[in-house]
Amino acid sequence: MLWRNRVANYMHYHMIRQMNPVEPVTVAQIGAAQARLASLPMCSTLLRTSTPAGASLALKLENLQPVGSFKIRPIGSVLLARPRTALERGIWTASSGNSAVGVAWLARRLGLAATALVPLDAPAVKLERLRNLGARIDIQPVCDWWRAIETGTAPGQQGLYVDAVRDPDALAGDGTIGLEVLQQVPDVEAILVPFGGGGLASGIACAVRALNPRVRIVVCELASAQPLAAARRAGHPVQVPHEAGFVSGVGYGTVLPEMWPLVNSVIDDVTTVSLAEVAAAIRWMLQEHRVVAEGAGAVAVAAALSGRLPYRRMCAIVSGGNLDTAVLTAILDGKSY
């Protein structure tokens, strides 16, 4: 009976969440986020290169942000939009690493207490950064961690939950990347974005669709963990196997129900890459350009290098660079995946 009640409550919760889908953000909201973020290191470097097939490729190096990922944008946008009174009890988030690092970094900057709810398989390099930033770390089984992401609540957690995916201010922060790409690569045909919770791709797409709807937004997933591709085939979010290997931050088990309508309406294409292609993209970026990217940060680059996309002028979002040394060593040694 208890099990049935839990299932019933879970289904009821999701029915409620699906009735409140996340709305698109406007260029005005994104501009306001850009203004809020002006006090932080922000506009990221753009590195121009080309693929082996001769296509023009720009790498948007969000891995060079102070927190090692793009997450400084959505989290900074959320926190700087809140009154100080809303932050007095501290802040927390549920994250596989990069959002947690962003929360911890900004908490230290703003003089706040921070807690990171992380899954058992969180990368060691991200846990080490959290410790160095003074965050409290709460390691949870993956199912409990994902439930915290879905609900924004967790036993024992206090203070403001920082939602780096569904919060409108977070989406607006992500959208600032879209503004920058359009300024830095005005002739871009397609922007390639890794897909985790959907906030990054949706925020960028909101900016780009408003200002230059001819530019295609291509979501990049792992062939072994592709919740968005599966949802598009089914017409609704479905549960898929989570086999992301050394890649964290993408390939979750499903698309968040309240994100689905927005993601499905603003994304143009979905493409998939293998773990071997991601590893090859990490090697290529390091050997050719001295750029260190984590697995999720290399997914879009792997798609660009695959030769399977029809575009001649692409920009790939290198979303993060927090890669475990042991993983990087194995990749450079040619480990097959």
Secondary structure, DSSP 4 states (H G I P E B T S, - for coil): -HHHHHHHHHHHHHHHHHTSPPPPPPHHHHHHHHHHGGGSS----EEEEE-TTS-EEEEEEGGGSTTSBTTHHHHHHHHHTS-GGGGTT-EEEE-SSHHHHHHHHHHHHHT--EEEEEETT--HHHHHHHHHTT-EEEEE-HHHHHHHHHHS--TT--SEE--TTTSHHHHHHHHHHHHHHHHH-TT--EEEEE-SSSHHHHHHHHHHHHH-TTSEEEEEEETTB-HHHHHHHHTS--------TT--SS--SS--TTTHHHHHHH--EEEEE-HHHHHHHHHHHHHHH-----HHHHHHHHHHHTS-S--SEEEEEE-B----HHHHHHHHTT---
